[in-house]
Every structure is written in structure tokens, then in C-alpha cells.
Amino acid sequence: MTQLPYVMSGRLDVVVHVPSSLDRQIVPISFQAGEFAFLSYLFNNLPSGSDLIVRDAAVIRWVKVSEMEQMLLSDPKSLVLLVRFLGSRLREVQARERALSTRGVKARIGAGLLRLSADLSPRKDGRTLISLTHEQLASRCGVSRPKASIALKHMEQQGVLQLGRKWIELLDEEALKRAIV
């Protein structure tokens, strides 16, 4: 790895592909402005793959590791600050990775829907419509499309949401919040 992405503004989603899991699990993680987008997964010897997806209009600066090394060698105070920062970020990211990888399909889909609905502007009619296909939602939540569709159908039968062609309407956000616990 020769560069690290630094999110200057906006939001960056990273989807990590975990090849060692039985069902080729993926773990989605988001980074906000002011954060280096790096994952603890990058620091092991397993082959890894990840996709970087700009979620909101964003400015990303790729910082060369060699530039960081030169700056750090010339300024020991910056080195100490960076080590503290990276240690803190690594602990945060590891906690995110563990939390997401241990959730079930229904919880991941529910959490994804709540996250997406929080980013929407309120509609005049009061409805919460999320314009996504099952496949797009599954990809963002780190599950397969068939598993996402089964979970969505189950939530629809419970009256939590209504499914349409390329859209999902949230009917009961409180029930959805209870479903992700």
C-alpha cells in the first residue's frame, strides 16, 4: 500500500471483501470528512479486496505514505500525534468491523435502511421512500441479494415496510429499530 485516502469533505463508503468467510462476506464501513479511510484488515497478511464508494459529494486526497514518512521524520511531535490518531482510528474501525460482521442479515438490512432514511430530505407527503433495488441495498449492507430479498419480504409481511419496483417505503421506523437489535 503506497497511499492512504484522506476524506477532506463528504463521505466515503468502503466495502471490504472477506475471502476467508464461507459465504464471501463483505463488510461496509463509512468514513466522514477529516478521517483517513483505512481498515485493520489492510494490516494483515490475508489477500484482501475493497471498493471505495463516494457516498456524498466528496473531496478525497490520496496521501502518499512516503510524504507522510518524510514529514514525520522531520517533526517528532507530528509523529506522536499521528501514532495516537492512528491507534484511536484503528480501535474505532476494528469495533465497526466486529459489530458489522457479527450482525445477522435482517439486522444489517434494517440498519442500512435506517442509515439511508436518515440521509433523506423529508417528503411533503410524509412518506419515507428509499430508491434502491434489492441488489443495491444488499451490496451496501454486505449481504447477498437473495438473502436481502428474503429479509425485506419478511419485514414487508410484518408491516414494517412496503416494497415496490426500485423503491422501499418505510412504514414503521420504530419496528425497524427494534428489528436491528
C-alpha positions in Angstrom: 0.0 0.0 0.0 1.6 3.3 -1.1 -1.2 5.8 -0.4 -4.0 6.4 2.1 -7.3 8.1 1.2 -8.0 11.1 3.4 -11.6 12.3 3.3 -11.4 16.1 3.1 -15.1 16.6 2.7 -18.2 14.5 2.1 -18.4 10.8 2.9 -16.6 7.7 1.6 -18.0 4.2 2.0 -15.6 1.3 1.9 -16.7 -2.3 1.3 -14.2 -4.9 2.4 -14.4 -8.3 0.8 -13.6 -11.0 3.4 -12.4 -14.0 1.3 -11.9 -16.4 4.2 -15.6 -16.4 5.2 -17.8 -19.3 3.9 -20.3 -17.0 2.0 -17.7 -14.4 0.9 -19.0 -11.9 3.4 -18.5 -8.2 2.8 -18.3 -5.5 5.5 -19.4 -2.0 4.7 -17.8 0.9 6.7 -18.3 4.7 6.2 -15.7 7.4 6.8 -16.6 11.1 7.2 -14.6 14.3 6.5 -11.4 14.5 8.5 -10.8 10.8 8.5 -8.2 8.6 6.9 -10.1 5.7 5.3 -8.1 2.7 6.4 -9.1 -0.7 7.8 -7.4 -3.0 10.2 -7.9 -5.6 7.5 -5.3 -3.9 5.5 -2.7 -4.7 8.1 -2.7 -8.4 7.9 -1.2 -11.0 5.5 -4.5 -12.2 4.0 -5.4 -11.3 0.4 -7.9 -8.5 0.6 -10.2 -6.6 -1.7 -12.1 -3.4 -1.1 -14.2 -1.0 -3.0 -14.2 2.7 -2.3 -17.6 4.3 -3.0 -18.1 8.1 -2.7 -21.4 8.3 -0.9 -21.9 12.1 -0.8 -20.1 14.7 -2.9 -16.6 14.3 -1.6 -13.1 15.5 -1.9 -10.6 12.7 -1.4 -6.9 13.3 -1.1 -4.6 10.4 -1.6 -1.7 10.9 0.7 1.5 9.1 -0.3 3.0 7.1 2.5 6.4 8.4 1.5 5.2 12.0 2.0 3.9 11.1 5.4 7.2 9.4 6.3 9.3 12.5 5.3 7.1 14.8 7.3 7.1 12.6 10.3 10.9 12.1 10.3 11.3 15.9 10.3 8.8 16.6 13.1 8.7 14.2 16.1 5.7 16.0 17.6 3.6 15.2 14.5 4.8 11.6 14.7 3.4 11.3 18.2 0.1 12.9 17.2 -0.2 10.6 14.2 0.5 7.5 16.2 -2.1 8.5 18.7 -4.6 9.3 16.0 -4.0 6.1 14.1 -4.2 4.0 17.2 -7.5 5.6 18.1 -8.8 5.2 14.5 -7.7 1.6 14.4 -9.6 0.8 17.6 -12.7 2.5 16.2 -12.5 0.7 12.8 -12.0 -2.7 14.5 -15.0 -2.1 16.6 -17.1 -1.2 13.5 -15.8 -4.2 11.6 -16.6 -6.6 14.5 -20.1 -5.0 15.0 -21.0 -5.3 11.3 -19.6 -8.7 10.7 -21.5 -10.3 13.6 -24.9 -8.9 12.8 -27.5 -11.1 11.1 -28.9 -10.3 7.6 -32.2 -8.8 9.0 -30.2 -6.5 11.3 -27.8 -5.4 8.6 -30.7 -4.7 6.2 -32.6 -2.8 8.9 -29.6 -0.8 9.9 -28.9 0.0 6.3 -32.4 1.2 5.7 -32.4 3.4 8.8 -29.0 4.9 7.7 -30.3 5.6 4.3 -33.6 7.1 5.5 -31.6 9.4 7.9 -29.8 10.9 4.9 -33.1 11.6 3.0 -34.8 15.0 2.9 -38.3 14.8 4.3 -41.0 14.5 1.6 -44.0 16.8 1.5 -46.4 13.8 1.8 -44.6 12.5 4.9 -43.6 9.2 3.2 -40.1 7.8 3.5 -39.2 6.3 0.2 -35.7 4.8 -0.5 -34.9 4.5 -4.2 -32.8 1.3 -4.4 -33.0 -2.1 -5.8 -32.7 -5.2 -3.6 -29.3 -5.7 -5.2 -28.1 -2.2 -4.4 -29.3 -2.4 -0.8 -27.7 -5.9 -0.4 -24.4 -4.5 -1.7 -24.4 -1.6 0.7 -25.3 -3.8 3.7 -22.8 -6.6 2.9 -25.2 -9.4 2.2 -26.2 -11.4 -0.9 -29.2 -10.2 -2.9 -31.3 -13.3 -2.3 -30.7 -13.0 1.5 -31.6 -9.3 1.3 -34.8 -10.1 -0.6 -35.9 -12.7 1.9 -35.3 -10.3 4.8 -37.1 -7.5 3.0 -40.1 -9.7 2.2 -40.3 -10.8 5.9 -40.2 -7.2 7.0 -43.0 -6.4 4.5 -45.1 -9.2 5.8 -44.7 -7.7 9.3 -45.9 -4.3 8.1 -42.5 -2.6 8.7 -42.1 -1.6 5.0 -43.6 -1.8 1.6 -41.7 -3.0 -1.4 -42.0 -1.6 -4.9 -40.0 -1.7 -8.1 -36.7 0.0 -7.3 -38.1 1.6 -4.1 -38.7 0.7 -0.5 -41.2 2.6 1.7 -40.6 2.7 5.4 -43.9 2.3 7.2 -42.8 1.8 10.8 -39.3 3.1 11.7 -39.8 2.1 15.4 -40.4 -1.5 14.5 -37.4 -1.4 12.1 -35.3 -0.1 15.0 -36.4 -2.9 17.2 -35.6 -5.4 14.5 -32.0 -4.5 14.3 -31.2 -5.1 18.0 
